[in-house]
Amino acid sequence: MKFIDRLTLLVKADAHGVLEQLEERSLLAKQHLREAELELQHKRARLATLDEEEQRLDEDAKRLDEAIQTLDEDTRLALEGEREDLARFAIRKLLPKRSETAALRGRIGEIRAERDRLAPKLAAQEAEFEELGHRVREKLDAEARVTADSEPCSELRAADEEVELELLRRMRAAGGTT
């Protein structure tokens, strides 16, 4: 193999290696972007789940509050009618409902605290994700332009007929015959 041929082969191989590295980096950047988006989707889903759970628990607490109010009224009526046995019956039903309501309110407080902690983080991460996506797209576009500039453009090749015509023009200009 001639030295020039070997040098040409080496330059082509090196150019292909550079292009592969650029492609690998772009693939990695795209993969990291997808992973970040999946993590954001997971956090959005968690926030939505917290909202739904809070709403459900709040409805349960309201239902229990109504039952407690009814049992309080029943206890008052039983005591007014001097029916301690009925008052005890109502109180036995009332006390567990009060405990359940307290537990629900505690869980609602925990959910609100978690949501209040998660929502600002999510908003900040979404803004960072948008910025990261913008930077990755710019970088990939720049790499694509560099790759396109380094590749030979097939449109710049001259057709055989164009070469012949140019040769004839130059021969005429040099005083040669056509």
MILOKOL-910956 format. One line per field, with one value per residue (C-alpha): residue number from 0; residue in three letters; chain; z, x, y. Coordinates in Angstrom, 3 decimals, decimal comma, padded with zeros to 6 digits, always signed. Layout:
BEGIN
k	[NUM | ...]
r	[ALA | ...]
c	[A | ...]
pz	[Z | ...]
px	[X | ...]
py	[Y | ...]
! end
This chain:
BEGIN
k	[0 | 1 | 2 | 3 | 4 | 5 | 6 | 7 | 8 | 9 | 10 | 11 | 12 | 13 | 14 | 15 | 16 | 17 | 18 | 19 | 20 | 21 | 22 | 23 | 24 | 25 | 26 | 27 | 28 | 29 | 30 | 31 | 32 | 33 | 34 | 35 | 36 | 37 | 38 | 39 | 40 | 41 | 42 | 43 | 44 | 45 | 46 | 47 | 48 | 49 | 50 | 51 | 52 | 53 | 54 | 55 | 56 | 57 | 58 | 59 | 60 | 61 | 62 | 63 | 64 | 65 | 66 | 67 | 68 | 69 | 70 | 71 | 72 | 73 | 74 | 75 | 76 | 77 | 78 | 79 | 80 | 81 | 82 | 83 | 84 | 85 | 86 | 87 | 88 | 89 | 90 | 91 | 92 | 93 | 94 | 95 | 96 | 97 | 98 | 99 | 100 | 101 | 102 | 103 | 104 | 105 | 106 | 107 | 108 | 109 | 110 | 111 | 112 | 113 | 114 | 115 | 116 | 117 | 118 | 119 | 120 | 121 | 122 | 123 | 124 | 125 | 126 | 127 | 128 | 129 | 130 | 131 | 132 | 133 | 134 | 135 | 136 | 137 | 138 | 139 | 140 | 141 | 142 | 143 | 144 | 145 | 146 | 147 | 148 | 149 | 150 | 151 | 152 | 153 | 154 | 155 | 156 | 157 | 158 | 159 | 160 | 161 | 162 | 163 | 164 | 165 | 166 | 167 | 168 | 169 | 170 | 171 | 172 | 173 | 174 | 175 | 176 | 177]
r	[MET | LYS | PHE | ILE | ASP | ARG | LEU | THR | LEU | LEU | VAL | LYS | ALA | ASP | ALA | HIS | GLY | VAL | LEU | GLU | GLN | LEU | GLU | GLU | ARG | SER | LEU | LEU | ALA | LYS | GLN | HIS | LEU | ARG | GLU | ALA | GLU | LEU | GLU | LEU | GLN | HIS | LYS | ARG | ALA | ARG | LEU | ALA | THR | LEU | ASP | GLU | GLU | GLU | GLN | ARG | LEU | ASP | GLU | ASP | ALA | LYS | ARG | LEU | ASP | GLU | ALA | ILE | GLN | THR | LEU | ASP | GLU | ASP | THR | ARG | LEU | ALA | LEU | GLU | GLY | GLU | ARG | GLU | ASP | LEU | ALA | ARG | PHE | ALA | ILE | ARG | LYS | LEU | LEU | PRO | LYS | ARG | SER | GLU | THR | ALA | ALA | LEU | ARG | GLY | ARG | ILE | GLY | GLU | ILE | ARG | ALA | GLU | ARG | ASP | ARG | LEU | ALA | PRO | LYS | LEU | ALA | ALA | GLN | GLU | ALA | GLU | PHE | GLU | GLU | LEU | GLY | HIS | ARG | VAL | ARG | GLU | LYS | LEU | ASP | ALA | GLU | ALA | ARG | VAL | THR | ALA | ASP | SER | GLU | PRO | CYS | SER | GLU | LEU | ARG | ALA | ALA | ASP | GLU | GLU | VAL | GLU | LEU | GLU | LEU | LEU | ARG | ARG | MET | ARG | ALA | ALA | GLY | GLY | THR | THR]
c	[A | A | A | A | A | A | A | A | A | A | A | A | A | A | A | A | A | A | A | A | A | A | A | A | A | A | A | A | A | A | A | A | A | A | A | A | A | A | A | A | A | A | A | A | A | A | A | A | A | A | A | A | A | A | A | A | A | A | A | A | A | A | A | A | A | A | A | A | A | A | A | A | A | A | A | A | A | A | A | A | A | A | A | A | A | A | A | A | A | A | A | A | A | A | A | A | A | A | A | A | A | A | A | A | A | A | A | A | A | A | A | A | A | A | A | A | A | A | A | A | A | A | A | A | A | A | A | A | A | A | A | A | A | A | A | A | A | A | A | A | A | A | A | A | A | A | A | A | A | A | A | A | A | A | A | A | A | A | A | A | A | A | A | A | A | A | A | A | A | A | A | A | A | A | A | A | A | A]
pz	[+000,000 | -000,871 | +001,829 | +000,527 | +000,447 | +004,017 | +005,132 | +003,424 | +005,089 | +008,462 | +008,054 | +007,046 | +010,015 | +012,376 | +010,929 | +011,391 | +014,980 | +015,714 | +014,216 | +016,286 | +019,442 | +018,611 | +017,977 | +021,265 | +023,179 | +021,519 | +022,302 | +025,932 | +026,159 | +024,725 | +027,129 | +030,141 | +028,968 | +028,725 | +032,211 | +033,650 | +031,980 | +033,400 | +036,884 | +036,507 | +035,364 | +038,424 | +040,711 | +038,950 | +039,425 | +043,106 | +043,534 | +041,803 | +044,019 | +047,113 | +045,918 | +045,277 | +048,638 | +050,462 | +048,731 | +049,574 | +053,214 | +053,510 | +052,252 | +054,760 | +057,567 | +056,617 | +056,602 | +060,053 | +061,330 | +060,298 | +062,084 | +065,204 | +065,125 | +064,908 | +067,778 | +069,872 | +069,292 | +070,168 | +073,401 | +074,327 | +073,680 | +075,719 | +078,646 | +078,430 | +078,505 | +081,424 | +079,396 | +080,448 | +078,726 | +075,344 | +076,078 | +076,797 | +073,539 | +071,561 | +073,341 | +072,564 | +068,875 | +069,178 | +070,716 | +067,940 | +065,303 | +067,053 | +067,117 | +063,445 | +062,587 | +064,485 | +062,627 | +059,280 | +060,081 | +061,071 | +057,779 | +055,859 | +057,617 | +056,622 | +053,004 | +052,904 | +054,373 | +051,801 | +048,974 | +050,183 | +050,233 | +046,860 | +044,808 | +044,934 | +044,190 | +041,218 | +039,892 | +040,184 | +038,540 | +035,697 | +035,049 | +035,145 | +032,803 | +030,303 | +030,406 | +030,083 | +027,156 | +025,445 | +025,957 | +024,747 | +021,617 | +020,886 | +021,387 | +019,182 | +016,477 | +016,625 | +016,402 | +013,490 | +011,678 | +012,311 | +011,088 | +008,011 | +007,280 | +007,599 | +005,304 | +001,593 | -000,125 | -003,092 | -004,632 | -005,090 | -007,378 | -010,998 | -013,560 | -016,292 | -018,888 | -016,818 | -016,621 | -020,394 | -021,035 | -018,664 | -020,365 | -023,778 | -022,549 | -021,177 | -024,310 | -026,428 | -024,142 | -024,379 | -028,159 | -028,679 | -031,084 | -030,224]
px	[+000,000 | +001,276 | +001,969 | -000,727 | -003,302 | -002,456 | -002,600 | -005,999 | -007,295 | -006,021 | -007,687 | -010,995 | -010,846 | -010,085 | -012,968 | -015,311 | -014,089 | -014,789 | -018,272 | -018,977 | -017,883 | -020,185 | -023,035 | -022,360 | -022,361 | -025,580 | -027,167 | -026,053 | -027,398 | -030,734 | -030,859 | -030,131 | -032,817 | -035,337 | -034,389 | -034,824 | -038,228 | -039,280 | -038,244 | -040,276 | -043,277 | -042,860 | -042,849 | -045,871 | -047,712 | -046,738 | -048,058 | -051,325 | -051,643 | -051,156 | -053,830 | -056,283 | -055,571 | -056,000 | -059,307 | -060,556 | -059,474 | -061,040 | -064,362 | -064,097 | -063,376 | -066,402 | -068,571 | -067,257 | -067,834 | -071,485 | -071,767 | -070,129 | -072,510 | -075,464 | -074,132 | -073,521 | -077,138 | -078,305 | -076,280 | -077,737 | -081,266 | -080,692 | -079,367 | -082,267 | -084,647 | -082,709 | -081,843 | -078,250 | -078,253 | -078,970 | -076,412 | -073,778 | -074,726 | -074,257 | -070,980 | -069,622 | -070,215 | -068,996 | -065,541 | -064,107 | -065,347 | -063,570 | -060,348 | -060,750 | -061,359 | -058,243 | -056,197 | -057,596 | -056,795 | -053,265 | -052,782 | -054,173 | -051,593 | -048,805 | -049,992 | -050,100 | -046,600 | -045,267 | -047,046 | -045,752 | -042,238 | -042,536 | -044,313 | -041,527 | -038,885 | -040,902 | -041,365 | -037,629 | -036,735 | -039,189 | -037,534 | -034,091 | -035,349 | -036,600 | -033,218 | -031,369 | -033,548 | -032,911 | -029,136 | -029,086 | -031,063 | -028,702 | -025,671 | -027,111 | -027,987 | -024,457 | -022,960 | -025,243 | -024,092 | -020,436 | -021,065 | -022,889 | -020,062 | -017,403 | -019,165 | -018,563 | -021,589 | -022,697 | -024,379 | -020,980 | -019,717 | -019,642 | -021,306 | -019,102 | -020,810 | -020,066 | -016,405 | -016,269 | -017,899 | -015,464 | -012,545 | -013,764 | -014,144 | -010,619 | -009,183 | -010,924 | -009,665 | -006,123 | -006,346 | -006,867 | -009,289 | -012,694]
py	[+000,000 | +003,429 | +005,920 | +008,302 | +005,505 | +004,539 | +008,168 | +008,616 | +005,466 | +006,672 | +010,090 | +008,458 | +006,087 | +008,972 | +011,002 | +008,046 | +007,662 | +011,329 | +011,016 | +007,899 | +009,706 | +012,600 | +010,180 | +008,370 | +011,666 | +012,719 | +009,350 | +009,643 | +013,191 | +012,081 | +009,132 | +011,362 | +013,748 | +010,877 | +009,660 | +013,160 | +013,421 | +010,048 | +011,136 | +014,323 | +012,298 | +010,083 | +013,128 | +014,624 | +011,343 | +011,278 | +014,820 | +013,893 | +010,812 | +012,958 | +015,380 | +012,544 | +010,921 | +014,222 | +014,830 | +011,314 | +011,584 | +015,030 | +013,634 | +010,763 | +013,237 | +015,328 | +012,215 | +011,266 | +014,827 | +014,518 | +011,156 | +012,638 | +015,558 | +013,169 | +011,030 | +014,167 | +015,151 | +011,632 | +011,725 | +015,112 | +013,879 | +010,703 | +012,705 | +015,144 | +012,187 | +010,721 | +007,615 | +006,964 | +003,588 | +005,230 | +007,939 | +005,253 | +003,492 | +006,738 | +007,524 | +004,024 | +004,734 | +008,341 | +007,802 | +005,545 | +007,980 | +010,853 | +008,812 | +007,932 | +011,591 | +012,633 | +010,006 | +011,190 | +014,813 | +013,780 | +011,936 | +014,924 | +017,101 | +014,689 | +014,695 | +018,495 | +018,706 | +016,239 | +018,040 | +021,406 | +019,963 | +018,219 | +020,924 | +023,569 | +020,923 | +019,720 | +023,244 | +023,947 | +020,634 | +021,256 | +024,627 | +022,983 | +020,258 | +022,823 | +024,583 | +021,288 | +020,216 | +023,530 | +023,216 | +019,588 | +020,484 | +023,376 | +021,134 | +018,382 | +020,906 | +022,327 | +018,835 | +018,012 | +021,152 | +020,253 | +016,718 | +017,973 | +020,436 | +017,726 | +015,263 | +015,643 | +017,069 | +015,029 | +018,075 | +019,753 | +017,031 | +017,955 | +015,770 | +014,306 | +016,504 | +019,631 | +018,629 | +018,136 | +021,524 | +023,277 | +021,537 | +022,682 | +026,300 | +026,325 | +024,768 | +027,417 | +030,175 | +028,805 | +028,929 | +025,238 | +023,673 | +022,413]
! end
